[in-house]
Amino acid sequence: MTFDVDAVRAKFPALKRQSSGRPAVFADAPGGTQVPFEVIEAMTSYYETSNANRGGAFATSAETDEIVERSRAAVADFLNCDAGEVVLGANMTTLAFGLSRSLVRELKPGDEVVVTRLDHDANIAPWLAAAEDAGATVRWVDFDDEFRLDLASLDNAMSERTKVVAFTLASNALGTITDARAIVERARRVGALVIADAVHFAPHRLIDVTELDVDVLFCSPYKFFGPHAGVMYARRELLDSWHPYKVRPSDDISPWRWETGTANHEGIAGVGACVDYIANLVPGQGDRRAQIVNSMEVAHEHQQRLTTHFLKGLSGIEGIALYGPDDNERTSTFALRLRDQHPEDSATRLAERGIFVWSGNYYALAVMEALDLEDSGGAVRIGFCHYNTIEEVDCVLGALETISRVL
């Protein structure tokens, strides 16, 4: 199926922006994507017609209840789970720390928690804190010379004492996609809880928690064309058996008992809208889940073309070091360094040319430490998503070639 990227771009008002006298190139997608009109309209409409707290007998409160649950159902379709297994929150980090407080009650001295050096710190720090508070031991998993998770290191980290295995589906720094099936199989052998970070994975590949067979999964709608918010999937029996930190008068029924405080209802309205945007990205038939599957497949093919084109062009530029897989079995996110330039200087030079990218560690602290880049500024991160074009990739490549010659 043909992917009409121009029609897609017309849905994003931010993509009309000019910078430095030329069209801006949003190559900052790994830090957060732009949002389509549908999301903006859903959030604006909520404020215009339905703004209220939940649980009241009056119209706007009832409408808020309906909007929140409608968005929860949309997220369930996005993840292929039951709506009762979806927790909506402020962001992935906050949700993960909330869960870590509950996991402390499930761990004991001598237990072991496994984390990886490919992860964003939001999928490391909460479990380090839980282990420290419970007196458990932390085991680290390394990545190999090809920037992929080292399964031998994983095997060495696991034992009959392993209680939690936390890993990322895709590295937000390097673009590496992990072998989730191999990780989950190993965790199941020892009966460990499996926690997956899908924040970076979500805009690039289809998520199916049933197929993944994970116990917990996090993602963030602002990485897949929605507002700043967070999502936690967890098996219903776990949500019911664990004990969240909550105020006493709030709901004691899952998933609502995990949603502490008054929520960002306007943001939640936008979350549902962003899922519907993805479902309708390309023409399709069937229910919303079927449409999401179709849309993600077509969008993935487009992003693979961008990835292949970028990697081919990058290989012809001298003085650039790429950190991450050098094939298209990855996301369209690239970490690199230009000669002896400080990454922040490189990012600034790109910004002066209207190209928006990130530099630093992007909270993937363990990655940058493992690569021995943290103390020298990390790396430049360039990332594309389905609204980017081949022409924009060429623009980035041309700018990289120019600034790579700057001493």
Secondary structure per residue as TSV (DSSP state, phi and psi in degrees):
chain	resnum	aa	ss	phi	psi
A	1	M	-	360.0	136.1
A	2	T	-	-72.4	136.6
A	3	F	-	-103.0	114.5
A	4	D	-	-89.1	88.0
A	5	V	H	-67.7	-29.6
A	6	D	H	-66.6	-40.0
A	7	A	H	-66.0	-37.5
A	8	V	H	-64.2	-46.4
A	9	R	H	-62.6	-30.1
A	10	A	T	-65.1	-17.8
A	11	K	T	-82.5	-9.7
A	12	F	-	-111.5	102.1
A	13	P	G	-60.7	-32.1
A	14	A	G	-63.8	-25.2
A	15	L	G	-73.2	-5.6
A	16	K	G	-85.3	-4.3
A	17	R	-	-62.7	142.8
A	18	Q	E	-104.4	147.9
A	19	S	E	-147.6	129.5
A	20	S	T	56.4	36.7
A	21	G	T	76.1	17.0
A	22	R	E	-148.5	164.8
A	23	P	E	-60.4	131.8
A	24	A	-	-66.7	142.4
A	25	V	E	-108.6	111.2
A	26	F	E	-85.6	88.9
A	27	A	-	-105.6	32.3
A	28	D	B	-112.4	17.8
A	29	A	G	-54.4	-35.3
A	30	P	G	-61.6	-23.1
A	31	G	G	-87.9	-8.0
A	32	G	-	143.7	132.3
A	33	T	-	-88.9	165.1
A	34	Q	-	-75.9	169.4
A	35	V	-	-120.7	145.5
A	36	P	-	-81.3	167.9
A	37	F	H	-53.9	-37.8
A	38	E	H	-57.5	-39.3
A	39	V	H	-71.1	-45.0
A	40	I	H	-60.4	-43.6
A	41	E	H	-66.7	-38.2
A	42	A	H	-64.2	-41.3
A	43	M	H	-71.2	-41.2
A	44	T	H	-65.0	-43.5
A	45	S	H	-61.0	-38.3
A	46	Y	H	-59.6	-46.6
A	47	Y	H	-64.9	-34.3
A	48	E	H	-74.7	-31.7
A	49	T	H	-127.8	-20.1
A	50	S	T	-133.4	12.1
A	51	N	-	-66.5	113.5
A	52	A	-	-167.4	168.8
A	53	N	-	-83.5	170.9
A	54	R	S	-90.7	158.6
A	55	G	S	88.7	8.4
A	56	G	-	-90.9	167.8
A	57	A	S	-88.6	-5.9
A	58	F	S	-95.9	168.0
A	59	A	H	-61.3	-49.2
A	60	T	H	-66.4	-32.7
A	61	S	H	-68.7	-43.1
A	62	A	H	-63.0	-37.7
A	63	E	H	-66.1	-37.6
A	64	T	H	-63.5	-44.1
A	65	D	H	-55.5	-45.4
A	66	E	H	-65.7	-41.9
A	67	I	H	-62.9	-45.0
A	68	V	H	-62.5	-46.1
A	69	E	H	-72.0	-30.1
A	70	R	H	-66.3	-40.2
A	71	S	H	-68.4	-37.1
A	72	R	H	-60.6	-42.6
A	73	A	H	-64.6	-36.3
A	74	A	H	-64.7	-44.1
A	75	V	H	-62.8	-38.9
A	76	A	H	-59.4	-39.8
A	77	D	H	-66.7	-37.3
A	78	F	H	-63.1	-36.0
A	79	L	H	-97.1	-12.7
A	80	N	T	64.8	57.6
A	81	C	S	-141.8	-177.8
A	82	D	-	-83.6	144.7
A	83	A	G	-59.5	-29.3
A	84	G	G	-71.2	-3.7
A	85	E	G	-105.5	9.6
A	86	V	E	-108.7	121.8
A	87	V	E	-108.8	128.3
A	88	L	E	-101.9	135.8
A	89	G	E	-150.0	-171.4
A	90	A	S	-70.3	-42.0
A	91	N	-	-170.6	169.4
A	92	M	H	-62.5	-41.0
A	93	T	H	-61.4	-46.3
A	94	T	H	-62.7	-43.2
A	95	L	H	-63.6	-40.4
A	96	A	H	-66.8	-42.0
A	97	F	H	-66.0	-35.7
A	98	G	H	-61.6	-43.8
A	99	L	H	-66.0	-36.8
A	100	S	H	-62.5	-33.7
A	101	R	H	-64.6	-34.4
A	102	S	H	-75.4	-36.3
A	103	L	H	-66.3	-26.7
A	104	V	T	-53.8	-36.0
A	105	R	T	-73.4	-15.6
A	106	E	T	-97.8	-14.4
A	107	L	-	-100.1	160.4
A	108	K	-	-145.2	163.3
A	109	P	T	-54.6	136.6
A	110	G	T	97.4	-21.1
A	111	D	-	-68.2	160.7
A	112	E	E	-127.4	142.7
A	113	V	E	-120.6	129.4
A	114	V	E	-107.4	127.4
A	115	V	E	-129.8	164.8
A	116	T	E	-121.2	155.9
A	117	R	T	-83.3	1.7
A	118	L	T	-88.2	-9.8
A	119	D	S	-86.4	152.8
A	120	H	-	-63.6	148.1
A	121	D	G	-66.2	-17.3
A	122	A	G	-67.8	-17.7
A	123	N	G	-108.3	19.4
A	124	I	T	-125.7	-57.3
A	125	A	H	-56.9	-41.5
A	126	P	H	-61.1	-36.2
A	127	W	H	-81.3	-29.1
A	128	L	H	-62.7	-42.0
A	129	A	H	-65.2	-42.3
A	130	A	H	-63.0	-43.4
A	131	A	H	-63.2	-43.8
A	132	E	H	-61.9	-45.2
A	133	D	H	-67.8	-30.1
A	134	A	H	-92.5	-7.5
A	135	G	T	77.7	20.8
A	136	A	-	-86.1	167.7
A	137	T	E	-103.8	141.0
A	138	V	E	-100.9	132.4
A	139	R	E	-116.4	134.4
A	140	W	E	-104.2	143.4
A	141	V	E	-112.3	131.8
A	142	D	-	-92.6	168.1
A	143	F	B	-110.5	159.0
A	144	D	-	-92.5	-172.2
A	145	D	T	-68.7	-15.4
A	146	E	T	-97.6	12.5
A	147	F	S	66.7	25.7
A	148	R	S	-112.7	153.0
A	149	L	B	-59.8	130.8
A	150	D	-	-84.1	106.4
A	151	L	H	-67.6	-28.0
A	152	A	H	-66.3	-38.3
A	153	S	H	-65.2	-38.2
A	154	L	H	-62.5	-45.1
A	155	D	H	-59.3	-39.9
A	156	N	H	-69.2	-27.2
A	157	A	H	-81.2	-19.2
A	158	M	-	-100.1	150.5
A	159	S	-	-156.2	-177.3
A	160	E	T	-68.0	-9.8
A	161	R	T	-92.5	-4.9
A	162	T	E	-68.6	124.3
A	163	K	E	-112.0	-26.1
A	164	V	E	-138.0	133.9
A	165	V	E	-124.5	116.4
A	166	A	E	-113.7	129.9
A	167	F	E	-149.4	163.7
A	168	T	E	-100.3	143.8
A	169	L	S	-75.0	-28.6
A	170	A	B	-154.5	138.1
A	171	S	-	-74.7	124.8
A	172	N	T	-72.0	-12.7
A	173	A	T	-96.6	-46.1
A	174	L	T	-104.9	-15.0
A	175	G	-	82.2	1.8
A	176	T	B	-63.7	134.5
A	177	I	B	-102.4	127.3
A	178	T	-	-86.5	159.9
A	179	D	-	-85.2	83.1
A	180	A	H	-61.0	-40.3
A	181	R	H	-60.2	-43.7
A	182	A	H	-64.7	-37.4
A	183	I	H	-69.3	-46.8
A	184	V	H	-63.5	-42.0
A	185	E	H	-57.5	-43.1
A	186	R	H	-66.9	-39.8
A	187	A	H	-65.9	-37.7
A	188	R	H	-66.3	-32.4
A	189	R	H	-60.6	-31.0
A	190	V	T	-106.6	5.6
A	191	G	T	72.5	27.4
A	192	A	-	-83.5	151.9
A	193	L	E	-71.6	135.0
A	194	V	E	-112.1	121.7
A	195	I	E	-118.0	125.0
A	196	A	E	-117.0	135.6
A	197	D	E	-97.8	112.4
A	198	A	-	-109.5	16.7
A	199	V	T	-58.7	-49.9
A	200	H	T	-78.8	-28.4
A	201	F	T	-68.7	-36.4
A	202	A	T	-56.3	-41.9
A	203	P	T	-76.7	-8.9
A	204	H	T	-108.9	-33.8
A	205	R	S	-136.3	157.4
A	206	L	-	-70.0	135.7
A	207	I	-	-102.2	133.3
A	208	D	-	-139.6	98.4
A	209	V	H	-67.3	-26.0
A	210	T	H	-66.6	-45.5
A	211	E	H	-69.8	-38.4
A	212	L	H	-65.9	-32.7
A	213	D	T	62.7	36.8
A	214	V	-	-91.3	160.5
A	215	D	S	-88.6	-35.9
A	216	V	E	-137.6	142.0
A	217	L	E	-144.3	137.6
A	218	F	E	-114.2	145.7
A	219	C	E	-152.0	167.9
A	220	S	-	-131.8	115.2
A	221	P	G	-56.5	-27.9
A	222	Y	G	-69.8	-9.3
A	223	K	G	-91.1	-12.7
A	224	F	T	-128.2	51.9
A	225	F	T	78.2	19.7
A	226	G	S	-118.1	-171.0
A	227	P	-	-80.5	172.7
A	228	H	S	-70.0	110.5
A	229	A	-	-163.7	173.3
A	230	G	E	-135.2	155.8
A	231	V	E	-133.9	136.1
A	232	M	E	-124.3	124.5
A	233	Y	E	-96.7	138.0
A	234	A	E	-148.9	145.9
A	235	R	-	-54.4	139.9
A	236	R	H	-58.7	-39.4
A	237	E	H	-65.4	-28.7
A	238	L	H	-76.2	-42.5
A	239	L	H	-58.2	-36.0
A	240	D	H	-76.7	-30.8
A	241	S	H	-90.3	-30.4
A	242	W	S	-74.1	163.9
A	243	H	-	-120.4	105.2
A	244	P	-	-77.0	156.2
A	245	Y	-	-78.2	122.6
A	246	K	-	-155.6	161.6
A	247	V	-	-77.6	150.6
A	248	R	T	-63.9	-37.8
A	249	P	T	-76.7	-10.2
A	250	S	S	-74.0	169.5
A	251	D	-	-52.6	145.1
A	252	D	-	-115.8	24.4
A	253	I	S	-118.5	135.8
A	254	S	T	-76.2	145.8
A	255	P	T	-88.8	-3.7
A	256	W	G	-64.8	-29.6
A	257	R	G	-68.8	-14.1
A	258	W	G	-89.0	-7.2
A	259	E	S	-102.3	86.3
A	260	T	-	-78.6	139.3
A	261	G	S	76.2	176.2
A	262	T	S	-73.9	128.1
A	263	A	-	-80.9	167.5
A	264	N	-	-83.3	81.2
A	265	H	H	-62.8	-38.8
A	266	E	H	-64.7	-36.8
A	267	G	H	-66.3	-40.2
A	268	I	H	-63.5	-36.8
A	269	A	H	-59.0	-40.3
A	270	G	H	-68.8	-30.2
A	271	V	H	-62.5	-47.8
A	272	G	H	-60.3	-39.2
A	273	A	H	-66.8	-35.3
A	274	C	H	-70.2	-33.5
A	275	V	H	-66.6	-41.8
A	276	D	H	-64.7	-36.4
A	277	Y	H	-58.4	-46.7
A	278	I	H	-63.3	-43.1
A	279	A	H	-60.0	-34.0
A	280	N	T	-99.7	15.0
A	281	L	S	-60.6	-39.9
A	282	V	S	-131.3	155.2
A	283	P	-	-60.0	138.2
A	284	G	-	-160.3	172.5
A	285	Q	-	-124.5	167.7
A	286	G	S	95.5	-171.9
A	287	D	S	-76.3	179.9
A	288	R	H	-60.7	-40.9
A	289	R	H	-59.8	-43.9
A	290	A	H	-62.2	-38.5
A	291	Q	H	-68.7	-37.7
A	292	I	H	-62.0	-45.1
A	293	V	H	-57.4	-47.1
A	294	N	H	-63.2	-46.9
A	295	S	H	-62.8	-43.5
A	296	M	H	-66.2	-34.6
A	297	E	H	-64.8	-44.9
A	298	V	H	-68.1	-42.6
A	299	A	H	-63.5	-37.8
A	300	H	H	-63.0	-41.9
A	301	E	H	-60.9	-40.8
A	302	H	H	-63.5	-44.0
A	303	Q	H	-67.0	-32.2
A	304	Q	H	-65.4	-35.9
A	305	R	H	-63.8	-41.7
A	306	L	H	-62.1	-43.2
A	307	T	H	-62.4	-49.0
A	308	T	H	-60.0	-43.3
A	309	H	H	-65.1	-42.5
A	310	F	H	-66.4	-46.2
A	311	L	H	-63.0	-39.2
A	312	K	H	-63.6	-45.2
A	313	G	H	-66.5	-38.4
A	314	L	H	-64.2	-34.4
A	315	S	T	-64.9	-18.5
A	316	G	T	-94.2	3.4
A	317	I	S	-105.5	122.4
A	318	E	T	-76.2	149.0
A	319	G	T	84.4	12.9
A	320	I	E	-113.6	130.6
A	321	A	E	-107.0	122.8
A	322	L	E	-97.6	130.8
A	323	Y	E	-110.3	104.5
A	324	G	S	145.0	168.8
A	325	P	-	-56.0	142.9
A	326	D	S	-101.7	23.2
A	327	D	S	-127.7	177.7
A	328	N	S	-90.3	12.6
A	329	E	S	-86.2	65.3
A	330	R	B	-163.8	176.4
A	331	T	-	-86.0	169.2
A	332	S	S	-85.9	49.2
A	333	T	E	-124.2	132.2
A	334	F	E	-134.7	129.1
A	335	A	E	-105.6	129.1
A	336	L	E	-149.9	164.1
A	337	R	E	-131.6	144.1
A	338	L	E	-108.1	112.1
A	339	R	T	43.6	-125.3
A	340	D	T	-103.1	17.3
A	341	Q	-	-72.1	141.8
A	342	H	-	-69.6	136.6
A	343	P	H	-54.8	-36.4
A	344	E	H	-65.4	-36.5
A	345	D	H	-65.9	-41.6
A	346	S	H	-62.6	-44.3
A	347	A	H	-63.5	-37.6
A	348	T	H	-65.5	-41.4
A	349	R	H	-64.7	-36.5
A	350	L	H	-68.0	-41.3
A	351	A	H	-60.9	-36.7
A	352	E	T	-63.8	-19.5
A	353	R	T	-102.5	14.7
A	354	G	T	78.4	19.4
A	355	I	E	-112.0	120.6
A	356	F	E	-96.9	116.0
A	357	V	-	-139.4	172.0
A	358	W	E	-108.9	160.1
A	359	S	E	-142.0	161.5
A	360	G	E	113.8	-140.9
A	361	N	-	-113.0	-8.7
A	362	Y	T	51.2	31.9
A	363	Y	T	67.1	8.1
A	364	A	-	-90.9	61.3
A	365	L	H	-59.1	-45.3
A	366	A	H	-62.8	-34.9
A	367	V	H	-62.5	-51.6
A	368	M	H	-66.6	-34.4
A	369	E	H	-66.4	-41.1
A	370	A	H	-65.3	-32.2
A	371	L	T	-86.6	-1.4
A	372	D	T	60.6	38.8
A	373	L	-	-112.3	-13.7
A	374	E	G	-59.8	-44.7
A	375	D	G	-74.3	-11.8
A	376	S	G	-113.1	20.3
A	377	G	T	102.6	5.3
A	378	G	B	75.3	-130.4
A	379	A	E	-150.1	164.5
A	380	V	E	-80.5	134.3
A	381	R	E	-116.2	121.9
A	382	I	E	-114.9	129.0
A	383	G	E	-142.0	136.3
A	384	F	-	-116.3	154.4
A	385	C	-	-133.5	-166.8
A	386	H	T	-74.2	-10.9
A	387	Y	T	-90.7	-1.2
A	388	N	-	-83.4	158.9
A	389	T	-	-121.5	163.7
A	390	I	H	-60.3	-37.6
A	391	E	H	-62.4	-37.7
A	392	E	H	-68.5	-38.8
A	393	V	H	-59.6	-43.5
A	394	D	H	-62.8	-38.0
A	395	C	H	-61.4	-44.3
A	396	V	H	-64.4	-44.3
A	397	L	H	-61.6	-42.0
A	398	G	H	-62.9	-41.1
A	399	A	H	-67.1	-39.8
A	400	L	H	-62.3	-41.3
A	401	E	H	-62.9	-39.6
A	402	T	H	-66.9	-50.4
A	403	I	H	-76.5	-16.7
A	404	S	T	-67.5	-17.7
A	405	R	T	-89.3	-4.9
A	406	V	-	-78.6	129.0
A	407	L	-	-87.7	360.0
